[in-house]
Amino acid sequence: MPLTLLNKPVQEAASRSVLCWLATVDAEGQPNVSPKEVWAIADDAHVVVANIASPQSVRNIAQQPQVCLSFVDVFVQKGFKLVGTAREVRAADPEFSAWAAPLLSMVGQRFVIHSVLVIRVTSVAPIVAPSYRFYPDETTEASQIQAAMRAYGVQPRV
């Protein structure tokens, strides 16, 4: 049985993350990290990102397809780093509607999706706040959530 990189824990963490950050590099090796609001895990091997306002990311991917996408649940301060190769699927391409479907259901009429950045994930690594490693006896998800709520000035849902 093949290893599923985008397994249930990765998918659950992604569903709790509002933004992701897409790292690309241009032909000269200059890095670019860009926040992405509209993105989804499409299947066991692919992540899709809406190109709403991402000309630099699109240019970089055309020159160098290697990317890194990271996301973190800001309350528990855990997430994942996904590495892979990306390609742009334009609105006129026959496969656009299939890749864009989960993104279009997220945005409705709010944004125009110019194209979809399809990332084939080749490796996944956890992201964990240093407190979990340096203070393992006192750091729990519950304590991280409480600290984040204090820092952000929010209250839990009732």
C-alpha angles and dihedrals in degrees: 000000000000119000113256107220096187094052129163097280091051092047092048092050090048091053089057094050118090097193137023128199120228117204118200135163130217128227090272093052096255108149124225126191117192131180115236122200100183113055139122144182102255100189141329093302109024140069120193124208124191116236098219099142105351110120093144093050091048092049092047094049090051088056101034117015096193111109142167122213120191133184134177134190097233093209101053091027095225131115144129142273114218121196124192148108125293137203133183120244110196126212091252093054115104093234094051097096093052094050094039096049098092091044095048090052088056098049105031105180095334096097138018111236105213094185141336125249105216113200120196103206116222100172139017127199130178122248113211129176112249091243090073090057102036098039104027095153094058103028118089133154088254092054091047091050091050092049092048092049090052092047093048095038095235134136128219119259115262 
